[in-house]
Amino acid sequence: MGFQSPQFDFIDNRFRHLRIKALEVICTQEVQATLDDPLGPFGLAGILDPSTGELLPGLQIVVTDVDPGVGVATNKICNVFVVTFQIVDSAGTVVLGPLTATVSDEVDCPGAGVGPGQTVVQKHDIQIGFCLIPVDTNEDGIFDSFFITLDIEYCLVVAKEGILKINAATPFCP
């Protein structure tokens, strides 16, 4: 046992008053955004089966670029996704495209864009689904054109930047 003086504590000199930035999550939400106006019409030639309206075997829709954007308004998050895609065959030859679609939505988020501190928005687990809608324009029982619509599902996390005041000691052994 050693002697300790109540008047001197060697750790007191190591404490510092700091202010650090921290994020406080104000809302999280699973969101689904859909293209309001379908792209098209496109001709079926080599893409869809005219009798069933299904995508021909060996073809696939490939997303080549997703550019997510965001705008913050009072209590709202305005999202936009610019998606570039194409339809390719099994050899990788482009059959249709590249096509670009813009999908937007707005999500209510109380506290976003209000008061001091910056609103920070994160989108993750972005999944893009496509729907090809065959159309029989002359009503003869054979599909002659089609439209494309997109469905985007993602997780939205919105946080507010704040300042924390802390009182911390530096470590004993640097």
NORQUICOR-V415772 format. One record per helix or strand of 2 or more residues. SS is the DSSP state (helix for helix, strand for strand). FROM is the first residue (numbers start at 1). TO is the last residue. If there is no record, write none. Layout:
{{SS;FROM;TO} {SS;FROM;TO}}
This chain:
{{helix;12;14} {strand;15;34} {strand;39;43} {strand;60;73} {strand;76;88} {strand;94;108} {strand;119;135} {strand;145;169}}
